[in-house]
């Protein structure tokens, strides 16, 4: 797969680029993220720091995945899943054979990788619905954003800066999101059953 033009401007070292290229595929990026401990600290580190620190939060993992996808020749795309009474989820997205897939870091089992089989971003977002819940068992996913190409932040060196990259999270908070449910649907949601909760919290980290 051809590398994106201008890769020298990414500011990764040759060694770092070799490590990222070695991931080879979106599934390889997901395996790398799965092997990292979940970062419980309130940080927003750039992909270069994630690569070296070997830990990532949801936000950091999604942005890292977008950078790694870029090195493999994909556009560096993310989108935001927005929740009620819960935290949002930032997911790197990619297309394979005309269909959407996703790479993500999560403290919950099911909110991670998606094969590129979804015809639309709404389909992809809905694939997270049943396993997106808070610790009270409430189903919390409500909206999703349009795709964001992180190349728009190249002037801020989002992939390799030593500074926090909260500007990406702030941007995601400011852009419009699309509703997944009607008010009537929201009103009639049931709570997640105990078995699903137990399954989704395998490996869950607490402070």
Backbone as numpy.savetxt, mean C-alpha at the origin, in Angstrom:
# Nx Ny Nz CAx CAy CAz Cx Cy Cz
11.75 -6.81 -18.37 10.90 -5.62 -18.37 11.78 -4.37 -18.37
11.56 -3.41 -19.27 12.45 -2.25 -19.36 12.33 -1.36 -18.15
13.45 -0.77 -17.77 13.45 0.17 -16.66 12.90 1.50 -17.11
12.33 2.24 -16.19 11.78 3.56 -16.48 12.91 4.50 -16.88
12.67 5.31 -17.89 13.67 6.29 -18.31 14.00 7.22 -17.16
15.26 7.61 -17.06 15.67 8.53 -16.02 15.93 7.87 -14.70
16.20 6.56 -14.71 16.39 5.86 -13.45 17.57 6.41 -12.65
18.54 7.03 -13.33 19.68 7.60 -12.61 19.26 8.72 -11.68
18.11 9.29 -11.93 17.64 10.38 -11.08 16.97 9.86 -9.81
16.84 8.53 -9.69 16.17 7.97 -8.53 16.99 8.15 -7.26
18.31 8.30 -7.40 19.23 8.53 -6.28 19.42 7.32 -5.38
19.08 6.15 -5.86 19.51 4.93 -5.19 20.95 4.63 -5.60
21.68 3.98 -4.73 23.03 3.54 -5.09 22.92 2.33 -6.02
24.00 2.00 -6.76 23.95 0.78 -7.58 23.60 -0.46 -6.77
24.11 -0.56 -5.55 23.80 -1.71 -4.70 22.32 -1.75 -4.35
21.74 -0.60 -4.02 20.32 -0.55 -3.68 19.46 -0.90 -4.88
19.85 -0.42 -6.07 19.10 -0.76 -7.27 19.16 -2.25 -7.55
20.31 -2.88 -7.32 20.41 -4.32 -7.52 19.48 -5.06 -6.58
19.39 -4.60 -5.34 18.51 -5.25 -4.37 17.05 -5.11 -4.78
16.69 -3.95 -5.30 15.31 -3.74 -5.73 15.00 -4.54 -7.00
15.92 -4.57 -7.94 15.69 -5.35 -9.17 15.60 -6.83 -8.87
16.30 -7.27 -7.84 16.29 -8.69 -7.48 14.92 -9.16 -7.02
14.04 -8.24 -6.67 12.67 -8.61 -6.27 11.86 -9.10 -7.47
12.22 -8.65 -8.66 11.79 -9.17 -9.97 10.33 -8.94 -10.34
9.40 -9.14 -9.44 7.98 -9.08 -9.77 7.21 -8.41 -8.63
5.96 -7.99 -8.89 5.14 -7.50 -7.78 5.03 -8.50 -6.63
4.89 -9.78 -6.96 4.82 -10.80 -5.90 6.12 -10.87 -5.12
7.24 -10.64 -5.79 8.53 -10.61 -5.10 8.64 -9.43 -4.15
8.09 -8.29 -4.57 8.05 -7.13 -3.67 7.21 -7.45 -2.45
6.07 -8.13 -2.67 5.21 -8.49 -1.55 5.93 -9.42 -0.59
6.68 -10.39 -1.10 7.41 -11.31 -0.22 8.43 -10.55 0.62
9.09 -9.57 0.00 10.04 -8.74 0.76 9.33 -8.02 1.89
8.19 -7.40 1.61 7.45 -6.68 2.64 6.94 -7.62 3.72
6.49 -8.81 3.33 5.98 -9.77 4.30 7.06 -10.19 5.30
8.31 -10.19 4.86 9.41 -10.60 5.73 9.84 -9.51 6.70
9.35 -8.29 6.51 9.73 -7.18 7.39 8.80 -7.12 8.60
9.32 -6.85 9.80 8.44 -6.60 10.95 7.57 -5.36 10.67
6.34 -5.39 11.18 5.46 -4.24 11.00 5.92 -3.12 11.92
6.07 -1.93 11.35 6.54 -0.77 12.10 5.36 -0.11 12.83
5.38 -0.13 14.15 4.31 0.45 14.95 4.55 1.91 15.30
5.71 2.45 14.94 6.04 3.84 15.25 5.34 4.77 14.27
5.12 6.00 14.71 4.46 7.01 13.88 5.51 7.69 13.01
5.87 7.03 11.92 6.92 7.52 11.04 6.44 7.47 9.59
7.16 8.20 8.75 6.90 8.19 7.30 8.25 8.22 6.60
8.88 7.07 6.55 10.23 7.00 5.99 10.18 6.70 4.50
11.12 7.25 3.79 11.23 7.03 2.35 11.64 5.59 2.06
11.37 5.11 0.83 11.74 3.74 0.48 13.20 3.38 0.73
14.11 4.30 0.51 15.53 4.01 0.75 15.76 3.64 2.22
15.11 4.34 3.14 15.27 4.04 4.55 14.59 2.73 4.92
13.45 2.45 4.31 12.79 1.17 4.54 13.70 0.02 4.12
14.35 0.19 2.98 15.26 -0.83 2.47 16.37 -1.13 3.46
16.87 -0.09 4.14 17.99 -0.26 5.07 17.52 -0.59 6.49
16.40 -0.02 6.92 15.95 -0.24 8.29 15.23 -1.56 8.47
14.74 -2.15 7.36 14.11 -3.47 7.38 12.87 -3.52 8.28
12.07 -2.49 8.23 10.76 -2.47 8.89 9.90 -1.45 8.16
8.58 -1.65 8.19 7.70 -0.74 7.46 6.30 -0.76 8.05
5.66 0.39 8.03 4.24 0.52 8.36 3.43 0.36 7.07
2.13 0.46 7.18 1.26 0.43 6.01 1.64 1.53 5.02
1.74 2.76 5.51 2.09 3.88 4.64 3.46 3.66 4.00
4.44 3.32 4.82 5.80 3.14 4.32 5.89 1.96 3.35
5.15 0.89 3.66 5.17 -0.28 2.79 4.55 -0.02 1.43
3.43 0.70 1.42 2.79 1.03 0.15 3.67 1.91 -0.72
4.31 2.89 -0.11 5.17 3.79 -0.86 6.44 3.08 -1.31
7.00 2.23 -0.44 8.16 1.42 -0.84 7.80 0.56 -2.05
6.63 -0.08 -2.00 6.22 -0.95 -3.11 6.10 -0.16 -4.41
5.59 1.06 -4.35 5.48 1.89 -5.54 6.86 2.19 -6.12
7.84 2.48 -5.25 9.19 2.75 -5.71 9.81 1.49 -6.32
9.62 0.35 -5.67 10.16 -0.90 -6.20 9.51 -1.26 -7.53
8.21 -1.05 -7.65 7.52 -1.28 -8.91 8.09 -0.39 -10.01
8.42 0.83 -9.66 9.00 1.76 -10.63 10.33 1.24 -11.15
11.16 0.74 -10.26 12.46 0.19 -10.67 12.26 -1.00 -11.61
11.16 -1.74 -11.43 10.88 -2.89 -12.29 10.17 -2.50 -13.59
9.89 -1.22 -13.76 9.32 -0.75 -15.02 7.86 -0.36 -14.98
7.23 -0.43 -13.82 5.84 -0.02 -13.67 5.77 1.45 -13.26
4.66 2.14 -13.53 4.47 3.47 -12.95 4.37 3.36 -11.42
4.88 4.35 -10.69 4.81 4.30 -9.22 3.47 4.78 -8.70
2.47 3.90 -8.74 1.10 4.26 -8.41 0.70 3.75 -7.03
-0.04 4.57 -6.31 -0.69 4.14 -5.07 -2.14 4.60 -5.10
-2.96 3.98 -4.25 -4.24 4.59 -3.94 -4.55 4.37 -2.48
-5.50 5.15 -1.99 -5.79 5.21 -0.57 -7.15 4.59 -0.30
-7.20 3.65 0.63 -8.46 3.10 1.11 -8.82 3.85 2.39
-9.98 4.48 2.41 -10.37 5.34 3.52 -11.45 4.66 4.36
-11.27 4.71 5.68 -12.15 3.99 6.60 -12.81 4.93 7.60
-13.86 4.43 8.24 -14.52 5.11 9.36 -14.18 4.37 10.65
-13.85 5.11 11.70 -13.49 4.52 12.99 -12.34 3.52 12.85
-11.38 3.87 11.97 -10.27 2.98 11.69 -9.22 3.77 10.92
-8.06 3.17 10.72 -7.01 3.83 9.95 -7.17 3.56 8.46
-6.68 4.49 7.66 -6.67 4.29 6.21 -5.59 3.27 5.84
-5.62 2.83 4.60 -4.66 1.84 4.12 -4.12 2.31 2.78
-2.81 2.45 2.68 -2.16 2.90 1.45 -1.61 1.68 0.71
-1.99 1.55 -0.55 -1.71 0.36 -1.34 -1.03 0.76 -2.64
0.05 0.08 -3.00 0.65 0.27 -4.33 -0.14 -0.56 -5.32
-0.42 0.00 -6.48 -1.23 -0.69 -7.47 -0.47 -0.80 -8.79
-0.78 -1.84 -9.53 -0.12 -2.07 -10.81 -1.09 -2.79 -11.74
-0.78 -2.77 -13.03 -1.60 -3.46 -14.01 -0.83 -4.61 -14.64
-1.50 -5.74 -14.79 -0.98 -6.88 -15.52 -2.03 -7.38 -16.48
-1.70 -7.39 -17.77 -2.65 -7.82 -18.80 -3.97 -7.07 -18.71
-3.87 -5.79 -18.42 -5.05 -4.94 -18.42 -5.87 -4.97 -17.15
-5.42 -5.69 -16.13 -6.17 -5.79 -14.89 -5.32 -5.31 -13.71
-6.02 -4.82 -12.68 -5.36 -4.23 -11.53 -4.98 -5.27 -10.48
-3.80 -5.08 -9.89 -3.37 -5.83 -8.73 -2.79 -4.87 -7.71
-2.36 -5.39 -6.57 -1.88 -4.52 -5.50 -0.78 -5.20 -4.68
0.07 -4.35 -4.11 1.10 -4.77 -3.16 0.95 -3.88 -1.93
0.99 -4.47 -0.74 0.75 -3.67 0.46 1.38 -4.31 1.69
1.67 -3.46 2.66 2.11 -3.91 3.98 0.96 -3.69 4.96
0.67 -4.71 5.75 -0.43 -4.57 6.70 -0.15 -5.37 7.96
-0.75 -4.92 9.05 -0.70 -5.65 10.31 -1.80 -6.70 10.37
-2.60 -6.81 9.32 -3.67 -7.78 9.21 -3.42 -8.69 8.02
-3.80 -9.93 8.14 -3.44 -10.94 7.15 -3.95 -10.63 5.75
-5.22 -10.26 5.63 -5.84 -10.17 4.32 -5.68 -8.85 3.59
-5.09 -7.86 4.22 -5.01 -6.52 3.60 -3.67 -6.31 2.90
-3.23 -7.34 2.18 -1.91 -7.26 1.56 -2.01 -7.44 0.04
-1.39 -8.46 -0.51 -1.25 -8.63 -1.95 -2.57 -8.96 -2.64
-2.72 -8.46 -3.86 -3.83 -8.84 -4.73 -3.27 -9.16 -6.11
-3.64 -10.34 -6.62 -3.26 -10.69 -7.98 -3.90 -9.72 -8.97
-3.27 -9.48 -10.13 -3.84 -8.55 -11.12 -4.97 -9.20 -11.90
-6.12 -9.31 -11.25 -7.30 -9.92 -11.88 -8.53 -9.02 -11.79
-8.36 -7.80 -11.28 -9.51 -6.92 -11.04 -9.68 -5.94 -12.20
-10.89 -5.87 -12.73 -11.14 -5.08 -13.93 -11.16 -3.59 -13.67
-11.41 -3.19 -12.44 -11.49 -1.77 -12.11 -10.91 -1.54 -10.72
-10.63 -0.28 -10.41 -10.15 0.05 -9.08 -11.23 -0.17 -8.04
-12.49 -0.02 -8.43 -13.56 -0.29 -7.48 -13.57 -1.78 -7.10
-13.43 -2.64 -8.11 -13.34 -4.07 -7.83 -12.17 -4.36 -6.88
-11.03 -3.75 -7.16 -9.85 -3.96 -6.32 -10.11 -3.48 -4.90
-10.68 -2.30 -4.76 -10.98 -1.78 -3.43 -11.95 -2.69 -2.69
-12.98 -3.18 -3.38 -13.97 -4.03 -2.73 -13.39 -5.37 -2.30
-12.30 -5.79 -2.93 -11.68 -7.05 -2.52 -11.14 -6.98 -1.09
-10.95 -5.77 -0.58 -10.47 -5.59 0.79 -11.62 -5.45 1.80
-12.84 -5.29 1.31 -13.93 -4.90 2.20 -14.17 -5.88 3.34
-14.29 -7.15 3.04 -14.70 -8.12 4.06 -13.65 -8.35 5.13
-12.39 -8.02 4.83 -11.31 -8.24 5.80 -10.78 -6.93 6.37
-11.52 -5.85 6.14 -11.11 -4.52 6.62 -12.01 -4.17 7.79
-11.49 -4.34 9.01 -12.30 -4.09 10.19 -11.42 -3.57 11.32
-12.05 -2.94 12.31 -11.30 -2.46 13.47 -11.33 -3.51 14.57
-10.73 -3.20 15.70 -10.60 -4.19 16.77 -11.92 -4.46 17.49
-12.97 -3.73 17.14 -14.31 -4.03 17.65 -15.08 -4.94 16.69
-14.42 -5.31 15.60 -15.06 -6.18 14.62 -15.98 -5.46 13.67
-15.94 -4.13 13.64 -16.79 -3.35 12.75 -16.15 -3.27 11.36
-16.95 -3.48 10.33 -16.46 -3.36 8.96 -16.33 -1.86 8.64
-15.14 -1.41 8.31 -14.87 0.02 8.34 -14.53 0.66 7.00
-14.25 -0.12 5.96 -13.86 0.45 4.68 -15.04 1.18 4.05
-14.82 2.41 3.60 -15.89 3.22 3.04 -15.59 3.82 1.67
-14.36 4.22 1.41 -14.05 4.96 0.19 -12.66 4.59 -0.34
-12.42 4.93 -1.60 -11.09 4.77 -2.19 -10.78 6.00 -3.04
-9.51 6.27 -3.20 -9.09 7.43 -3.98 -8.78 7.03 -5.41
-8.62 8.00 -6.26 -8.10 7.75 -7.60 -6.62 7.36 -7.48
-6.05 6.79 -8.53 -4.61 6.48 -8.49 -3.77 7.75 -8.39
-2.72 7.68 -7.62 -1.78 8.79 -7.50 -0.42 8.32 -8.01
0.08 8.99 -9.02 1.41 8.68 -9.54 2.43 9.46 -8.72
3.26 8.74 -7.97 4.19 9.40 -7.06 5.32 10.13 -7.78
5.39 10.00 -9.10 6.37 10.79 -9.86 6.11 12.28 -9.67
4.90 12.64 -9.29 4.58 14.05 -9.05 5.42 14.60 -7.89
5.99 13.74 -7.06 6.81 14.18 -5.92 8.31 13.97 -6.15
8.69 13.74 -7.41 10.12 13.50 -7.68 10.99 14.68 -7.25
10.44 15.88 -7.37 11.24 17.06 -7.00 11.53 17.10 -5.49
10.79 16.30 -4.71 11.01 16.21 -3.27 11.81 14.96 -2.89
12.30 14.25 -3.92 13.13 13.06 -3.70 12.45 12.06 -2.77
11.18 11.77 -3.06 10.38 10.94 -2.16 10.94 9.52 -1.97
11.71 9.04 -2.91 12.22 7.67 -2.81 13.45 7.54 -1.93
14.24 8.61 -1.84 15.55 8.47 -1.20 15.86 9.51 -0.14
14.96 10.44 0.12 15.24 11.48 1.10 15.40 10.92 2.51
16.20 11.61 3.31 16.34 11.26 4.72 15.22 11.86 5.57
14.48 12.79 4.97 13.42 13.49 5.70 12.11 12.69 5.65
11.22 12.89 6.60 9.91 12.22 6.55 9.13 12.63 5.29
8.35 11.73 4.77 7.59 12.00 3.55 6.09 12.09 3.85
5.79 12.81 4.94 4.39 13.01 5.30 3.61 13.75 4.21
4.32 14.45 3.32 3.63 15.21 2.28 2.80 14.27 1.39
3.20 13.02 1.26 2.40 12.07 0.47 1.10 11.74 1.21
1.21 11.46 2.51 0.01 11.18 3.30 -0.94 12.37 3.30
-0.39 13.57 3.42 -1.21 14.78 3.43 -1.94 14.95 2.09
-1.23 14.65 1.01 -1.86 14.74 -0.31 -3.02 13.77 -0.43
-2.83 12.55 0.07 -3.89 11.55 0.01 -5.12 11.97 0.81
-4.89 12.69 1.89 -6.01 13.17 2.70 -6.80 14.26 1.99
-6.13 15.00 1.10 -6.75 16.16 0.46 -7.52 15.82 -0.82
-7.19 14.71 -1.47 -7.82 14.43 -2.76 -9.19 13.77 -2.57
-10.05 13.87 -3.56 -11.38 13.26 -3.45 -11.30 11.73 -3.34
-12.26 11.17 -2.63 -12.41 9.73 -2.53 -13.81 9.33 -3.00
-13.92 8.11 -3.50 -15.17 7.61 -4.07 -15.82 6.64 -3.08
-17.10 6.84 -2.82 -17.81 5.99 -1.87 -18.02 4.58 -2.43
-17.89 3.60 -1.55 -18.12 2.21 -1.92 -19.52 1.74 -1.53
-20.12 2.37 -0.51 -21.40 1.91 0.03 -22.42 3.04 0.02
-23.68 2.67 -0.06 -24.75 3.63 0.14 -25.00 3.77 1.65
-25.66 4.85 2.08 -25.99 4.99 3.50 -26.78 3.80 4.04
-27.69 3.25 3.24 -28.48 2.10 3.69 -27.60 0.88 3.90
-26.62 0.68 3.02 -25.68 -0.43 3.19 -24.89 -0.26 4.49
-24.41 0.94 4.72 -23.62 1.20 5.93 -24.44 0.91 7.19
-25.68 1.29 7.17 -26.54 1.14 8.34 -26.77 -0.33 8.69
-26.74 -1.20 7.70 -27.10 -2.60 7.92 -25.90 -3.55 7.96
-24.70 -3.01 8.09 -23.53 -3.87 8.15 -23.51 -4.69 9.44
-23.09 -5.93 9.33 -22.89 -6.78 10.49 -21.43 -6.72 10.92
-21.16 -7.18 12.12 -19.77 -7.25 12.60 -19.11 -8.52 12.08
-17.80 -8.48 12.01 -17.03 -9.63 11.55 -17.08 -10.73 12.61
-17.22 -11.98 12.19 -17.30 -13.09 13.14 -15.93 -13.37 13.76
-15.95 -14.04 14.90 -14.72 -14.27 15.67 -13.67 -15.07 14.89
-14.13 -16.03 14.11 -13.19 -16.86 13.36 -12.41 -16.03 12.34
-13.12 -15.15 11.65 -12.46 -14.26 10.69 -11.48 -13.34 11.40
-11.89 -12.80 12.54 -11.00 -11.92 13.31 -9.73 -12.65 13.69
-9.85 -13.87 14.18 -8.66 -14.64 14.58 -7.75 -14.90 13.38
-8.36 -15.25 12.25 -7.56 -15.52 11.06 -6.83 -14.30 10.55
-7.51 -13.16 10.60 -6.90 -11.93 10.08 -5.82 -11.37 11.00
-5.79 -11.81 12.24 -4.83 -11.25 13.18 -3.66 -12.19 13.46
-3.48 -13.18 12.60 -2.27 -14.02 12.70 -1.05 -13.14 12.45
-0.12 -13.12 13.40 1.07 -12.29 13.26 0.88 -10.82 13.58
-0.31 -10.46 14.07 -0.60 -9.06 14.38 0.34 -8.57 15.50
0.94 -7.40 15.27 1.86 -6.83 16.25 1.16 -5.78 17.09
1.45 -5.75 18.40 0.93 -4.74 19.30 2.09 -3.98 19.93
1.78 -2.75 20.34 2.80 -1.97 21.04 3.01 -2.52 22.44
